[in-house]
Amino acid sequence: MVYVKAVSTEGMDGRSIQLLEKLQWEQEINKAIADADPLDVDSSMQLLPFLNEQKRVEAIRDALEQAVMRAQNQDMEVFVYASAAIRDICMLAASLTSYNIEPSDCVPGFSDTLLNLSAAVKSSLPRDSFIDYTSRNPEGRRERHFTSRLEEGIFIDSLRRGMTALDCSLQELMQACHYPLAHSNFADHCYAAAHNFQIMIDAIVQVKRGITTEVFTHYIRPFFEPFKVEDRAYSAPSGAEMSILNIDLIIWGSDCKDEIYAPYVLANIVRLPVVYQEICSLFAGQKSLITRIKELLTSGRDLYADERNSVRALHSLLTKMYSFRMPHYKVAEDNVKLRLKETGGVVKGSSGFGIDEVKYVLEQTMKSRQLLSQLLVA
């Protein structure tokens, strides 16, 4: 169960308060999108696993063409409806792509429709995101799947719950960082963030235990390939598209100069809803929490009791993040090893990045945690 400490805006500027309030609304927005079926494709989406397993390519193409026509003939300026339309059109398109068929080559108006829908939701990418597949995916009988395998349901449900918890952790951390380390509220919010993060750990453990590498690689991964919109290929949704990007940024990334980091963050944050991009912009270039603590180290004085508790609280959050990232890295590594064994050559994730970026953020989490450990035993 997630826990959100009472919102405290003490010391926060107007922009930070505005973004915190927008982030709190995001869960309601996701639910509204999940509930929406503006293209009247619920029945088609329920059939999609069967059509994929029977390789009924023409039937999938027909369903996509009907969805595109309905989108063209309706007012899709409403954010919720346009977002739901993107979700459903892209899942049908991704099904065609799994059979090496470009949707734009066989469905009239496909590219124009996605471009118009993305403009309606103020997205620079005419493609779905990981949030569409998880948090904005209906629950129950309306849930959208590519396959009828139970493992895909585990994948969607686990990450849907985990991503909601991540947002709660981010809310807490955004509030914490506006307090000095010597203030007890800093520690309170960090402990609350760590508590919420446990659900993300539970999610990745459930995925690791419930979905074998072979099942993920052979039955789920094929539906996460790029497809073209107006002759430009756009990558598929990726597990990197989560608000842990913002959490990293606040803790250690906002002033990070490593060459591998900025391209990874920018490529993935743009796939998230606007509020996450705005939070990224708010913190980028500011001193990270780790930098603030390093400056405390160089001062030469002993930590005050509240400062030590704040460091301990942030260490608790980083421990939770490590407990998520290690199994996540192992899942990614096992997937890469299997694909290398079967296909050879360079293996990239659905976002176009390889295992190096996943390993990098794990290492940064470990380094930050180690720094705090050393400070606590000093």
C-alpha positions in Angstrom: 0.0 0.0 0.0 1.4 3.4 -0.9 1.7 6.1 1.7 1.8 9.8 1.0 2.8 12.1 3.8 0.6 15.2 4.1 1.6 17.6 1.4 3.9 20.3 2.8 4.8 23.2 0.6 7.0 25.0 3.1 10.0 26.5 1.4 8.7 25.5 -2.1 8.4 28.1 -4.9 5.3 28.5 -6.9 6.5 26.5 -9.9 7.4 23.5 -7.7 4.1 23.6 -6.0 2.3 23.7 -9.3 4.2 20.7 -10.6 3.6 18.8 -7.4 -0.1 19.4 -7.8 0.0 18.3 -11.5 1.8 15.1 -10.5 -0.8 14.3 -7.9 -3.5 14.6 -10.7 -1.7 12.2 -13.0 -3.2 9.1 -11.5 -6.7 10.4 -12.1 -5.8 11.3 -15.7 -4.4 7.8 -16.3 -7.6 6.3 -14.9 -9.8 8.4 -17.2 -7.7 7.4 -20.2 -7.9 3.7 -19.2 -11.7 4.0 -18.9 -12.0 5.6 -22.3 -12.8 3.8 -25.6 -13.4 6.6 -28.1 -12.8 4.5 -31.1 -15.2 1.7 -30.0 -12.5 -0.9 -30.3 -13.0 -2.8 -27.0 -14.3 -5.9 -28.9 -11.4 -5.7 -31.4 -8.9 -5.5 -28.6 -10.4 -8.5 -26.8 -9.9 -10.4 -30.0 -6.3 -9.2 -30.6 -4.5 -12.0 -28.6 -6.4 -14.6 -30.6 -5.7 -12.8 -33.9 -2.0 -12.6 -33.1 -1.7 -16.2 -32.0 -3.5 -17.3 -35.2 -1.4 -14.9 -37.3 -4.6 -13.4 -38.7 -2.7 -10.5 -40.2 -5.5 -9.3 -42.5 -8.0 -9.2 -39.7 -5.6 -7.1 -37.6 -5.0 -4.7 -40.5 -8.8 -4.3 -40.9 -9.2 -3.6 -37.2 -6.5 -0.9 -37.4 -8.0 0.6 -40.6 -11.4 0.9 -38.8 -9.8 2.5 -35.8 -7.9 5.0 -37.9 -11.1 5.9 -39.9 -13.0 6.4 -36.6 -10.3 8.7 -35.3 -10.4 10.7 -38.5 -14.2 11.1 -38.3 -14.4 12.1 -34.7 -13.3 15.2 -32.7 -10.1 14.0 -31.0 -9.1 17.3 -29.5 -10.0 16.1 -26.0 -6.8 15.0 -24.2 -8.3 11.9 -22.6 -9.9 10.6 -25.9 -6.8 11.4 -28.0 -4.6 9.6 -25.5 -6.8 6.5 -25.5 -6.9 6.5 -29.3 -3.1 6.6 -29.4 -2.9 3.6 -27.0 -5.3 1.5 -29.1 -4.1 2.4 -32.6 -0.5 1.8 -31.5 -1.2 -1.6 -30.0 -2.9 -2.7 -33.3 0.0 -1.3 -35.3 2.6 -3.0 -33.1 0.8 -6.3 -33.8 1.3 -5.8 -37.5 4.9 -4.8 -36.9 5.6 -8.1 -35.1 5.0 -9.7 -38.5 7.4 -7.3 -40.3 4.5 -5.3 -41.8 4.7 -1.5 -41.7 1.3 -0.1 -40.7 1.9 3.0 -42.7 2.3 1.0 -45.9 -1.0 -0.8 -45.7 -3.4 1.5 -43.7 -4.5 4.7 -45.4 -4.2 7.8 -43.1 -2.2 5.9 -40.4 0.6 8.4 -40.2 -1.5 11.6 -40.4 -3.9 10.3 -37.8 -1.0 9.6 -35.3 0.5 12.9 -36.0 -2.8 14.7 -35.4 -3.4 12.7 -32.2 0.1 13.4 -30.8 -0.4 17.1 -31.5 -3.7 17.0 -29.6 -1.9 15.6 -26.5 1.1 18.0 -27.1 3.5 15.1 -27.6 6.5 15.4 -29.9 6.4 11.7 -30.7 3.5 10.1 -32.6 3.8 6.8 -30.8 2.6 5.2 -27.6 4.6 5.0 -24.4 5.1 2.5 -21.6 2.5 4.3 -19.5 -0.1 3.7 -22.2 0.6 -0.1 -22.0 0.5 -0.1 -18.2 -1.0 2.8 -16.2 -3.4 3.8 -19.0 -4.4 0.2 -19.9 -7.9 -0.7 -18.6 -8.1 -3.3 -15.8 -10.3 -6.4 -15.9 -12.0 -7.7 -19.0 -11.2 -4.6 -21.0 -7.4 -4.9 -20.4 -5.4 -4.7 -23.6 -3.1 -7.6 -24.4 -1.0 -8.7 -27.3 -1.2 -12.4 -26.2 -3.4 -14.6 -24.1 -0.4 -15.7 -22.0 -0.8 -15.2 -18.2 2.7 -13.9 -18.1 1.7 -10.8 -20.1 -1.0 -10.1 -17.6 1.6 -10.4 -14.7 3.8 -8.0 -16.6 1.2 -5.3 -17.1 -0.4 -5.6 -13.6 2.9 -5.6 -11.7 4.3 -2.6 -13.5 1.0 -0.7 -13.4 1.1 -0.9 -9.5 4.8 -0.2 -9.4 4.6 2.9 -11.5 1.8 4.3 -9.3 4.1 3.8 -6.3 7.0 5.4 -8.1 4.9 8.6 -8.6 4.2 8.6 -4.9 7.9 8.3 -4.1 8.6 11.2 -6.5 6.1 13.4 -4.8 7.8 12.7 -1.4 11.2 13.4 -2.8 10.2 16.6 -4.5 9.0 17.9 -1.1 12.1 16.6 0.8 14.6 18.4 -1.4 13.2 21.8 -0.6 14.2 21.4 3.1 17.8 21.6 4.4 19.3 18.4 5.6 19.1 19.7 9.1 15.3 19.8 9.0 13.4 16.7 10.2 10.9 17.0 7.3 13.6 16.1 4.9 14.0 12.7 6.5 10.3 12.2 7.0 9.6 12.6 3.2 12.6 10.4 2.3 11.4 7.6 4.5 7.9 7.9 3.0 9.5 7.8 -0.5 11.4 4.6 0.5 8.3 3.0 1.9 6.4 3.6 -1.4 9.3 2.3 -3.5 8.9 -1.1 -1.9 6.0 -1.7 -4.3 8.3 -1.3 -7.3 10.6 -3.9 -5.8 7.7 -6.3 -5.4 6.7 -5.6 -9.0 10.1 -6.5 -10.5 10.4 -9.6 -8.2 7.0 -10.8 -9.4 8.1 -10.2 -13.1 11.4 -12.1 -12.5 9.7 -15.0 -10.8 6.6 -15.2 -13.0 8.0 -14.6 -16.5 10.9 -16.7 -17.8 13.5 -15.1 -20.1 12.3 -17.4 -22.9 8.6 -16.3 -22.6 9.5 -12.6 -22.5 11.9 -12.9 -25.5 9.7 -15.1 -27.7 6.2 -14.0 -26.8 6.1 -10.4 -25.4 9.2 -8.7 -26.8 8.3 -9.1 -30.5 5.5 -6.6 -30.0 7.9 -3.9 -29.0 9.6 -3.0 -32.2 9.8 0.4 -34.0 7.3 1.3 -36.7 7.3 4.2 -39.2 5.2 7.3 -39.2 5.8 9.4 -42.3 8.9 7.4 -43.2 10.5 8.0 -39.8 10.9 5.0 -37.4 9.8 5.6 -33.8 11.0 3.2 -31.1 8.5 1.1 -29.1 7.6 1.7 -25.4 10.4 0.7 -23.0 10.7 0.0 -19.3 13.1 2.9 -19.0 10.1 5.3 -19.4 9.3 5.6 -15.7 9.4 8.4 -13.2 12.4 6.8 -11.6 14.2 9.0 -14.2 13.1 12.0 -12.2 14.1 10.4 -8.9 17.6 9.7 -10.2 17.8 13.3 -11.4 17.0 14.7 -8.0 19.3 12.4 -6.1 22.4 12.4 -8.3 21.7 13.3 -11.9 20.8 17.0 -12.0 24.4 18.0 -12.2 25.9 14.8 -13.7 28.2 15.4 -16.6 28.7 11.8 -17.7 28.3 11.5 -21.5 26.2 8.4 -21.3 23.6 10.0 -19.0 22.1 13.0 -20.8 21.2 11.2 -24.0 19.6 8.3 -22.0 17.5 10.7 -19.9 16.4 13.0 -22.8 15.4 10.1 -25.0 13.2 8.5 -22.4 11.8 11.5 -20.5 10.3 12.8 -23.8 8.2 9.6 -23.9 6.6 10.5 -20.5 3.7 12.8 -20.0 4.5 16.5 -19.9 4.5 16.9 -16.1 7.5 14.6 -15.9 9.4 16.5 -18.5 8.6 19.7 -16.7 9.9 18.3 -13.4 13.1 17.2 -15.2 13.5 20.8 -16.5 12.9 22.2 -13.0 15.7 20.2 -11.4 18.2 20.0 -14.3 21.4 22.0 -13.6 20.6 22.4 -9.9 22.8 20.8 -7.2 21.8 17.2 -6.7 21.2 15.9 -3.2 24.4 13.9 -3.4 26.3 17.1 -4.3 24.7 18.8 -1.3 25.9 16.0 0.9 29.4 16.0 -0.6 29.7 19.7 0.3 28.7 18.8 3.8 31.5 16.2 3.9 34.1 18.8 2.8 33.0 21.2 5.6 35.0 19.1 8.1 32.4 19.4 10.9 30.4 16.6 12.5 26.9 16.0 11.3 24.1 17.3 13.5 21.6 14.7 14.6 18.9 15.8 12.1 21.4 15.8 9.3 22.5 12.3 10.1 18.9 11.2 10.2 18.4 12.8 6.8 21.4 11.0 5.3 20.1 7.7 6.8 16.7 8.3 5.3 18.1 9.0 1.8 20.3 5.9 2.2 17.1 4.0 2.9 15.6 5.2 -0.4 18.8 4.3 -2.3 18.8 0.9 -0.8 15.2 0.3 -2.1 16.3 1.6 -5.5 19.2 -0.8 -5.5 16.9 -3.6 -4.5 14.8 -2.8 -7.6 17.7 -2.1 -10.0 19.7 -5.3 -9.4 17.0 -7.7 -10.4 15.9 -5.4 -13.2 19.5 -5.4 -14.5 19.5 -9.2 -14.3 16.3 -9.5 -16.2 17.7 -7.2 -19.0 21.0 -9.1 -19.0 19.4 -12.5 -19.3 17.2 -11.2 -22.1 20.2 -9.8 -24.0 22.2 -13.1 -23.5 19.4 -15.2 -24.9 18.9 -12.9 -27.9 22.6 -12.8 -28.6 22.7 -16.6 -28.5 19.8 -16.9 -30.9 20.5 -14.1 -33.3 24.1 -12.8 -32.8 25.1 -9.2 -33.4 24.2 -6.1 -31.4 21.1 -6.4 -29.2 19.2 -3.2 -28.1 16.2 -2.8 -25.9 12.9 -1.6 -27.3 13.9 2.0 -26.7 17.0 1.6 -28.8 19.4 1.6 -25.9 21.5 -1.4 -24.8 22.5 -3.0 -21.5 25.2 -0.4 -20.9 22.6 2.3 -19.8 20.8 -0.1 -17.5 24.2 -1.0 -15.9 25.2 2.6 -15.6 22.2 3.7 -13.6 22.6 0.7 -11.4 26.2 1.7 -10.8 25.3 5.3 -10.0 22.7 4.1 -7.5 25.4 1.9 -5.8 28.0 4.7 -5.8 25.5 7.1 -4.2 24.5 4.6 -1.6 28.1 3.7 -0.8 28.9 7.4 -0.3 26.1 7.7 2.3 27.2 4.5 4.0 30.7 5.9 4.5 29.3 9.1 5.9 27.0 7.2 8.4 29.9 5.1 9.8 32.3 8.1 10.1 
